[in-house]
Structure formats: C-alpha cells, structure tokens
Amino acid sequence: MVSADPDRDKDQSANRLLIIDGDTELGQALGQHFKTQGYDVQTAGSGEEGLILAQSTPPHLILLAAQIGLDIFHALRARSRTAHIPVMVIAGHNEAALQKEVLEAGAYDFIEKPLDLDILALRIRNALRRAEREGLTESRTGLPTGRLIDDRLNALAGQVGWFRLDVEITGFDVFRDLYGFVTANEALRFAGNLLGEIVNEHGAPDDFVGHRTGSEEFVIVTTQALGPRLNQVLTQRISQELHSFYNFMEREQGYVLIEDGAGGKIQKPLMAARITVTQGDPDPEADPWVDVVDENHAAKPDDSPGDESSDSESSGPAFDW
C-alpha cells in the first residue's frame, strides 16, 4: 500500500532507482551507497518482484543483474508501463558475451564486475540526464510523458474496446502555495504512485499510465472490460488519500483558508481527483460479460455508449471561486 508522509524533509523529487539483483548482499550494498548519494532506492531480489515494483512505482532507472535473466529485461521492454525506463545491466566476467545482445535490445549500458562505484554513479547520472533530455519521463513521477503519451493516444484511432481515463488533480496550486514546492512535489509523486498501484491491482500489465510534463494531469488507457472498475477505485481512493497531506483541522473542515488580498481569508477546496472517461467502439470479439463494475454486479460494454466523456470528482463543501 502506498503511504503518504508529508513531514519528510527529504527532497522527494530525487531520482528513483530500482535495483534487481538476486545477490541480496550486493543489492543492499548498492542500495545503501546510492541512498547516501540522494537517490530514492528500491531493491528486488527476484525478477518477478522487480517487475511488480517497476510497474507499481516506476523508477527513473533500473539496475538489472544479468544473472536474473534476460527474460526480465525483455519483459520490461515489452510492457507499456516500463518500456520507457532506462535499464543498465550489471554482469560478471562469465556473462560478458551478453553485452552485444543486451545493448542491441535497448539497454542503456552494460557494466562488468567488479564495480567501481564512482564510475557507476557517473554512468547512472549520465543516463538520467540523457533520459531527461529526451523528454520521455516526467521528472517528478517517473511516468512516461511527451511523445510517449501522444503515441499511445494516437494508436487508439485504429483500435476498439479501449477505455481512457484522464485524471486531473484539482486544488494543487493552492496546496503548493500553502505547503511549498517540496511537499507539493511529494504529493504529486504520491498520486502517480497511487495510480500505478491501482492500475497494478485492478488493470492489466499492458495498461498505459502517463503523466503530462509540468502538469497535474495523468492519462490511463485500459480496456472496456477493466475500465469501469478502475474508474470506481480511482474515484474512491485518490481524493481521500491525497487529503492525508493536510493537517487534521483542514481534513476535518474539508477546506483550507488562504489570504484574499484584502486582509481577509477565503475558503478553497482540498486537492481532489477530477476524472474524465472516454471510450472507443466496443470490441466485437470481447466477452460482453467480463466488464465488472463492482464485486457483485456485471454490465455489458454496450451499456456504456462509445466515444462519450463523463467527469467524476469527490464531493465536498461548496466554494466561491
């Protein structure tokens, strides 16, 4: 479960590394080293655990031990939620012959043991800078952005059975002005992680999750079989869990007070999720009874007309804007 801790003083916009290595001792040593360098580090002792972490909490870069197996590397490249993440492969001397194959398959780098941590740190920094220049990853959340979102949405024109959710975090500017950029970026990062977790739990491995650069807008592309349930869970959880970033009084009253410029104060709503749904034409080959709206009821895809949009946002007090 993703958890929020708005009192952290660490800059949560730091780059996130995922180390996938069956050598637990080496993985932990690398993790501790890069934490001292200011990175947010996760470690996985198996390929399957690494795939789950990469999808639910997308890192900015992955260090993958060759001994884990190249099938994990290919799985990372094949899945829409991880295909954009730079992968650097660490190999022993007996695995050096894999270098050509790995680099041809799209790895950012191939590094042989024994590791020089200073050189490894430079390579990681350069890989992250290269990824930033290419504009494929949103720096705060690590999610695909830019042309990766455009490419995925453009591909929908030739597809059927798709279900798109545009998720906007409203009230973010007010929160940022009150709590500062560091905490605001942590809240946005938390929202991105939460979206990934929900899609991981209720979606499919090939579902797409993107974050538009410099905005509070996310894009999810799934199927009509899974979309209604995703929409339901997103609506229930995002606004509620974002409210954990406010103090107790603000949560209880359901709003914040800000200066009105005339010596008084006005009420502004807490952060919330505004979700817009768009659907394509139904897939004629899909099972019409797979579309589960909740745990006890099912509905046919035909019940929701294609190419429609609807907004959903958590309810709260009325405000004068």
N, C-alpha and C positions, 0 to 999 in steps of 0.2 A: 504494500500500500504506500502510495506517495504521501509524505508528510510535510507540512509547512512549518518553518521555524523562522519567523520574521525578525527575531532578535539576533540572528547571526551577524557578526561584524565582518565576516569574510566577504570579499567581493565575489558574488555568485555568478558574475559574468565571466569568470575564469573558464578557460577551455577544459572540456571534459574528456578524459582518456578512459578507454576500456582496454584492459589487458586480459587476453585469453591465453592461458598457459596451464598445461597440465602439471608443470613443475610448481607446486604451490609455494615452495620456499622462494624460488626466483620471482614468481609473480608478486608475492608480498613485498619482497625487497625492492622491486621496481616501483611498486605502488607507493611505498613509503618515500622513496627517493623523489618521485615526481610530485608527491603531495608537498614536500618541502620546497619545491620549485613553484608552488602556487597553483598547481593543477588540481582539478576535482577528479579523483581516480576511482574507478570501479574495477574489480578483478573477478574473473570467472575461471574455474578450474576445469571446465569441460566445454566442448564446442556447443552443446545444446544450451547450457547456461549462458554462454556468450551470445548466442542468437537471441535468446529471450531478453537479455539486458539491452542488446543493441536495438531491438525493436521497441521496447517499452520506455527506455531512457536513452535516446540516440546520443552517442558521444560525438565529439568533434573529430576524433581519430581513434583507430583501433590498432593495438599492437597484438599480432597473432603469432603464436608459436607454430612453426611448421609441423611439429610433432602432433598437433591437434588434428591435422588432416586438411588437405586442400579442399575436401568437400565442404567444409565450413566456410572457407574463403569463397567458393563458388556460390554457396547459399546466400552469403552476404551480398554478393554482386547481383543475384537474381531477384531479390526481394525489393519491392519498391520503397520500403521504409528504411532500407540500409544501403541501397546501391550507390548512394552519393557519398558515403562516408569513406575517407581515405583509410587505407589499410596498409600497414607496414608489417612485413613478415620477418620474424626472427628465426634463424636456422642454425643448427650445429654444422660442424665440418662435413659430417656424413650426409647432410641434406643440401649441400651447396649446388648439386646438379639440378635442383629445382628452380634455381634463380631465373633462368630464361623463361620457363613455363609460367612462373608466378608473375613476372613483370609483363609478359605478353598478355596475361589475363587481366591486367589492370591494376596491379598492386602499385602503391606509391613508391615503395622502396623495399629492398631485400637486404637484411643485415645479418652478418655471420657472427657467431660467438667465437671467442669471448667478447663481451660487450664493453665498450668504452662509454661510460655513462655520459661524459661530457659531449662526445661526438653524437651519441644517440639523442641527447637533448637538443643539439643543434639541428639534427635531421628532423626531429619532430616539429621544432619551431618553424623550419623552412617549409615543411609540408603543410602546416596550418596556415602559414602566410600565403602559400600558393592557392590553397582552397579558398581563402578569403578573397584573393584577387579574382578568382574565377567566379565568385558570387553565387556559389551553389548551395551554401549553407547559411542559415540565419544565425548570426553570431551569438545571440542570447540563448537560443533553444537548441541549436544543433540540427534543426529540422531543414529539409530541403526547401529552397526558395527560388526566386527568379525564374529562369527559363525552365527549371525542373517542374515547377508548378504549371507554367504555360504549356509545356509539352504534354503533361498529363491531362490537362483540361482540353487541349486541342484534340487529343486522341479520342475523347468522348464522342466527337462528331460521327465517328464511324462505328459506334458501339451501341448496344441495347442493354437494358437491365441495370443501368448504373444508378447510383443514389449519391448525391453530393450534398455535403453539409458545410456551409460557410459559418464559422464560429467567430464572432467578434466580442472582445472583452470591453464592455462599456464601463464608463466611470474610471478608466485607467489614468487619464490625465489628472483628474482631481486627486487620486490616490498618490500619484507620483509627486505632485506639488506638496502634499502633506507629509509624505514619508521619505522622500528623496529618491534619487535615481537608483542607488544600490538596492534598496528594498523593493522598489518598483520592478527592477530587472529580475530580482529573485521571484517576485510574484508572477511575472510573465513566464519565466523559466518553469516555475511550478505548474502553471497552466499547460504549457507544452508537454511536460512530463505526464500530467494527468490525462491529457488527450491520448498520448501514446499508450498509457496503461489501460484506459478504457477500450481503445481500439484493439489492444492486445487481448483483452478479456472477452470482448463481445463481437469482434470483427474477424477478419481473415488475414493470413500472412501477407497477401498481396494488396491489401487495402493501402491507400496512399494517405499520408498525413504531411501537410506542408504548412509553412509559416511565411507570410509575405514580409519581405525585408522592411525593417523600420516601422512596423505597424503592430497592431494588436489583433490581427486578422489571421485566422487559421483556415485551412481547406482540408476536408476529408473526402475521399472518394471510396465508396464501397459498393455493395450490390443491393438491389431491392430486397433480397432475402434477409439482409442483415441491417440495413439502414434504419428502419423504424425502431428497432431495439436500441441501436446506438444513439439515436436521437433522444430516446426516452432517458437513457442513463446519463448522457451528457447534460440534458436539461436538469436532471435531479442533482447532479453532483458538482458541476463546475462552480456555479454561483455560491453554493453552500460552502465548498471547501476554500474558495478564494476569500471568504469572509474571515477565515482564521488569521489573516494578515492584519486585521483591525484590532483595536483594543476592545476590552469587554463592554464598555459603555456604548461604543459605536455599533458593535454587533447587536446589543440588546435593543437599541433605539432604531436600528436599521438605516442610519444615515450618518453623515459627517457634517460638521459645521465649518464653513470657510468664510473668510472676510469678504464683505460685499463691496469694499472700496469706499464706503460712506460711513465707516465707524461701526457698522452693524455686522451681523452674520446671517448667512443663508444656509439652508439645508441642501445637501447634494447626496444622491443615492450611492450606495456601496457598489463596488465592482460586481458585474453580473455578466452572464453569457447571453448574447443575442444570436440565435441560430436560425439560419435561412436554409430551407431544404429545396433542392431542385432534383427532378427525376427525369430519366430518359424514357424511351418507349420500353414496355415490358419485353423481357426475353421470352420468345415463344417456346423455347426449349427448357425453361426453368420450371421446377416443380411449383405449382401455384399455391401449395400449402406449406412451403418452407418458411415463408415470411412471418416470423414470430414477433408479435407486437409486445406481448408480455409472457410470463411463465404459464399462464392458464388459458390464453386465447390466441387464435391464429387468424390471419386475414389474408385474402388473396391479393397479389400485387395489383390486380385490376381495380381493387377498391380505392387505390390512390391514383388519380389520373396523371399521365406523363406530362413533363415539362411544366410543372407547377412549382411555385415557391410559397413558403409559409414561414413566419417568424415565430420564435418562442423565446420568452425571456422570463426569468423568475419574477414573481410579483413582489411588491413592496409598497412603501408609503408613496403617496402622490407628491410630486415636487413641482415647484415653479422654476422653469428653466430660464 
